[in-house]
């Protein structure tokens, strides 16, 4: 990935405002075809996780939405995310925050936790933009103009499957406190970048910071202290990498093992890119041989290959990497594509198509079924603007996450948590996304994977 390694941009601060207000009567009618559907997630006897999905099945885009529903007696909202909410008695009103624009055929959602006493009962009386949530466009029978208490727009997000690991780098890009990020978003794992050559076949953070004793180790300790874990990524687009510097698979495996031992690693990612690693047959085979060695020497270690792609699936070099991993018995657990900086006009569609192409290649190479092949597929996107100014919006990322969950993909990442901030619209930067967004919106979405 052309990961903005050269850009060291100052702090971009976004201030979140909590605004007190009134619940205003809904419009007399809403757009026909716009629906809001409730689904119930986990239930622990005294509470549950719920979600409303707003689908635009109408004939024109909408720019905002308001969903109103009624909770049964004894039920109350404990927290809510991806929307701002107010309550009046048992009536809950939720308005969009960053996710108001929904194109024709598109969707947005918000989630929440409810605490209750007695028996569970679903919410009722749902309206979206003043009309029934069934999409008929009919107005509701009653509306409310009661002054209410406004609650913050953020809350404890839903637990995910723990398969998301967005990139975090400590040497540049104004890194956030990872424990705070975990508390605010629910993310449990990070991919720490990048482990390079500190000279010859010796590993060092970004090729210059000591393996232990610095900001990187401090961040990892903070993450683990908060109940999370890390993957460490070797390589990347630029820099002096271990793959070309270590003379043999055995030497490279020794460098990997040094890092495994230093941090008790359970996950090792090789971000194999550019002409010095990805487009080199010798270095590809060296990396695969090294991964085979460390897999054998570290039972339970999960290994990941992350590499570029075309909009329809692996390139010649990606296909070769997969074929050689099978021929050499490298035992790679997850093959993660990098679906950006690849000439995309529609990141969401091209990401899905590229991941499907990777699934098909894994299926034909290893003889796996569709479901098994998908479980070995990963996606590593770029939030906001890419180096080629392709745009991944929060809506597109939510749809990619939903699609990945539906198809049982094995890993999700994006570049990067450092960039998961607004405040630099139109810029391609190392510490903000270049688009209008709520801080940590992509991380919060990813936590649900």
N, C-alpha and C positions, 0 to 999 in steps of 0.2 A: 504494500500500500504506500502511495506517495503521501506519507503521514505528516506533512507539515513540520518535519524535523528541523527545518531551518527557521521556523517562525517562533519567536519568543515575544509574545504580545502581552501587554500589561493587563491588569485585572479588569474584567468587565463585570460590573456589579449590577444585579437586577434586584429590585426591592419589591417584595410581594405585599400588596395592600389588602387588609381585611376591611371590608366596607360594610357598615351597618345600613339596613334599608327596610323597605316595606314589601310585602307580597302584594302585587297588584293583580287585579282581576284579569284572567286570561282573555285573549281575544275571542270574539264571538265565534270564530270558526278557524280551524287549522287546515293545513294543506292535505288534500286527499292523497292517500298512498303513503303518508309518513306514519310509521308505526313505532311503538316502544314495547319491547318484549322483556318480561321479567324471567330470570332464571335463578334458581337457588343452588348455591354451592355447598360447601361443607357445613354441617350442623353439629354443635357440641353439647346440645341439650339445654343450654341457657343462652344460646345465641347462634347466629348463622351468618354466612357470607352471601350477599345477594348482588345481582347485577341487572341493570336495564340496558338493552341495546336498542339504539334508535336507528332505524333503517329508512332510507329515503327511496320509496318505491313510486314517488310522484314523477311529474314531468319536468320539474325544474329544481335547481339546487336551492338549498336553504343555507342561511348564513348564521342562524342561531337556533337554539332549542331550549324549551322549558318543559320539564316533566314534573307532574304533580301526582302524588299517590297518597293513600291513607293506610297507616299502620293500625293493626288491631290494638285494642286496649291491652296494656301491659307490655307492649313492644315499643322500643325507642332506638333511634340511630345512635350507634356508638362512635362511628367514624365513617367518612366518605371520601373518595378520591376521584379525580378527573371530573370534578364539577364543584360548584359552590351550592350550599343548601341552607334553607331556613325551615323552621318548624313552627306550626301553630296548632297546638293541641296534638292530635295524631296525624295531621296533614303535613306532608313533607313536600317542599318545592325545591327542585334541583335545576340550576341553570348551567349552561356550558361555561367553561373557562377557555382553554386553548383549543378546544375541539368542537367549535360551533359550526364550522362550514362542512356541509355534507353534500357532495355531488349526487346526481341521479344514480341510483344503484349503490351508493356508498353507505357507510354506517359509522357510528360513534357509540361510545358506551361510557358508563360510569359504574363504579362498584362501591359497596358499602358493607359495614358490619352492623347487625341488629342484635341487641340484647333483649331477652324476653323472659317472662315468668309464665308458668302454666304450659299450655300446649302451643305448638307452632301453628301459625296461620299466615297465609300469604298476604302481601299488600293488595289493596283493592282500589277501585275508583280511579284508575290511571287515565291521565290526559297528557297529550303532547302538543305543545303550542296551542293549547286551548281546546283541542278536539280529542275525541276518543282515541285511545292508544291502538285501537284495531285498524286504524287507517281509513275509516269511513268518511272522515272530515266533519262528522257531526259534532256540534258543540256539547260541552258537558252540561249536566242539569243544574249544577250550582257552581259558584265561584266564591273566592274568599278575598276580602280586603283587610284582613286583620293585621295589625302591627305585630311583628315577630322578632325573635332573637336570631341574629345572623351568626352562623358558625364558620370557622375557618375552612378554606377550600381544600386543605390537605388533611390527610389522616393516615392511619396505618393501612398500607396497601395489602392486597391479598397475598397469601403465600403462594409461590410458584413451585415448579418442579426442581428448582435448583440447577437447571441446565443453562442458564444465562450467565455469561461472564464478560461483561463489557471491559474494554481496555482502559487502564489507568496508568499514567506515567508520571513519575515523581521528579524528574530532572528539569522540567520545563512545562509550559502550558498552564501555569497557576493551578496546581492540583488541589482538589478539595480534601478535607479530612474524610478518609474512607469510612470510619465508624459513623460519622454524621450522615454520610450518604446512605449507609445501610439503614440507619434509623428512620430516615425520611422517605425511603423508597421501598424497603423490603428486599433489596438485592442481597444475595448471600455470597456471591463469588465475583472476583475480578480477575482479568488477565493482565498481569503486570508486564510492562514493556520498557525497553527491550534488553535482552541479554546478548551482548556482542563480544567481540574479542578485545581484551584489554592489552593485547600484544601476543602474537602467536596463537597458541591454542589455550590461552587462559581466559576464562570468562570474567566479564565486568559489566555492570549496568551502564548501558549506552556507550560502552567501550571506555568509560572514564571514571566511573564511580566504583568504589570498592564493593566486592560481593557482599560483605557484611559490615554492620556498624554505621550505616548511613540512613538517609530518608527512606530508602526502599525497604530495608529491614524493619524500620519503625512502622511503616505503613502495613506491612504484612503482619506484624505482631498486633497492630490495632485491629485489623480485619479478623484475625483468628480470635482475639480477645472478645470480639463482639459476636462470636459464633459462626463466622464465615470461613472462607478458604480462598486460595489463589491458584491460578495457573500462571506459570512463568513462560513468556514467549521469547523464543530465540530467533533473531534474524530481523525481518522487516524489509522495507524497500531499500533503505540506504544504510550507510555505516560500514565499519570493518567487521565482517561476520566470521563466526567460528567455522562454518561449513567450508569455505575456501582455505582457511588458515590451518585447520587441523589436517594432518597429512594422510589419515586413514580412518576407516570406520571405528577402529579401536581407539584411536586418539580422540576422535570426536565424542565417542561414548564416554571417555574419561572426563571430558569437559562437562558433558551433561551430568555425569554422576557427581561431580564436584558440587554442582548447584542442587541436585537432588538431596545430597547429604546435608548441605548447608541449611536447607529449608524444609526437609522432610516432605518433599513434593509428592503429591498424589496425581498431579496433572502436569503434563509437559507439552507445550505447543511449539512447533517449528513453523514460523511464518516465512515460508520459502518463496522468495520473490526475486525479480530482476535477473539480469543476465549472469550475475556471478554465482547464483545458486539455482534458481528455478530453471533457467535456460542453459544449464550445464549438465550433460549426462553424467560426468564424473562426480560432480557434487551432489546431484540427486541421489545417485547410488550410495555415496558416502553417508549421506544423512539417513537414508533408509537402513543401511547396515548398522549405523549407530543406534537407531531406534530399536532395531531388533535386539541388540545387545542389552540395552538398558531395560527393555521389557522383560528379558529373561532373568536379569539380575535383581529386579525390583517387582516382586509379585504384587499385583493390584494397581500398578502404575498405568494410568490412562494416557495414551499418546495421541497427539492431534497434528495433522498437517493442514496448514492454511495457505491458500494459493489463489492466484487470479483466475478469471473465467471469462468466457464470452457470454453474450446475452442468451445463448441457448444451451450452454453447458461447457465442459472443460475444453480448453484449447489443445493443440498438439502436445504441448509440454505437460499440461494437466493430465491428458490421457496417458502419456508415457509414465508419469509419476505413479498413477494408479496401477498401471499394468506391472511396473517394476516392483511396487510394494507387494503385489500378489506373488510375483515370481520369486522374490527374495524372502518371502515369509516374514515381512516386517511387523505384521500384527498391529497395524495402525487402527486405532479405535474410531476416530472421527476424521472425516475429510471435509474441511471447511472452505467454502468458496468466498471470494471477496467480490461481491457484486456491485462495484462502483468503479469509476474511472475506466469504464468499458463501453463508452459511446451510447449510453442509455437515454432514450427519450421518455421512458416511463419506468422509474426505478421499481415500483411495486410489481408490475407485470414481468419485467425482465428478471427480477430476483427470483420470482416463482418459477419462471421458465428455466433459468440457469440451474436452480436447485433440482428441478425435475430432470434436467439433462444429466446432472451429476448422479442422481439416483439411478438413472438408466444405465450409465456407464458402470457403476458399482454392481448393479444387478447382472449385467452381462459378463463382467470380469470375474466376479466371485461366485456367481450362480445363486445369488440371494433372491428372495422374494421381494416384492415391492416394499412391504412393510419393514423387512429387515434392512434392506438397502437404505430406506429413508432414515432408519435409526442410526445410521453411520454418516449421515449428511449434517453438515453445519453451515450456518450463514453468518458472515461477519460484514455488516453493512457500515455505512458512514452517515451519521446523523447530520441533518441539515445539508449544507452545500459540500459537494465533493471538490477535489482539485480541478476537475473538469466542469464544475458548476452544475452537475446533476443535482437534483433536489430530492431529498428524502424528508417528507413531512412527518409529523407525529401521527397523522391519520394513516399514511402509507405504512409507517412502521408498525402501528397497531394491527393493521391488516396482515402484514407479513408475519407478525408474531402469532396471530390467530391461525393463519394458514399453516405455519410451522407446527403448532400444537395439534391441529387437526390431522396432519400427516405424520406425526410422531418423529420429527427431526431430533437429532441428538445433541445439538449445541446451537447457541445463539450468542453473538457478540456484536459490538459496534465500536467504531472509532469516533469518539471516545467519551468517557465520563468527563474528562477535562473540558470537552467541547459542549457538554450538555447544559448550555446556558444561552439565554438570549443576550441582546445588547449590542450586537455587531451586524445588524441586518445587511446582507449583500457582501459581506467579507468572508473570505476563506481563511480561517484563523485556527490557532492551536488551543484557544481557551474559550471559544464560543462557536455556535453552530452556523452562524450566518443567516438564520431565519428567526422570525418572531416565534418565541416559545416560552413556556414556563420553565424555570430552572429544574433540571433533573427529570424532565418529562419523559425522555427516551429511556432513562434508567428505570423509572417507575413502571413504564409499559413492559420493559424487558423482565422485570421481577415476576411478572405473571406467567413466565414461560417455565 
